[in-house]
Amino acid sequence: MESDCLEVVNLWNSRHDDRTVVAPILAEILELYTSFKSFCIQYISKTANYPAHLCARHASTLDVTECWFDSASGIIVTSLLADSAGASIVE
């Protein structure tokens, strides 16, 4: 798994029992961790995977759960097209 949140990556890798705001995220990762034969988390800058960053940022603004299996929001499609063309998108 790749994340642009260095705090989550460092806390996971240190297996430190932390009580920061990311503790619930680590608990969810731990639940899913056992489902995989092999699992690691590593840091990656958001510019290296900008479409994923946009998805996460957009999802954090929602008050309800959205499903993007059948369709994608315009910002995601735009970022994927720009990413595949090698362009950069300014936030």
Summary of the structure (lengths in Angstrom):
residues: 91
radius of gyration: 15.1
end to end distance: 23.6
largest distance: 41.8
contacts: 175
relative contact order: 0.14
helix: 49%
strand: 4%
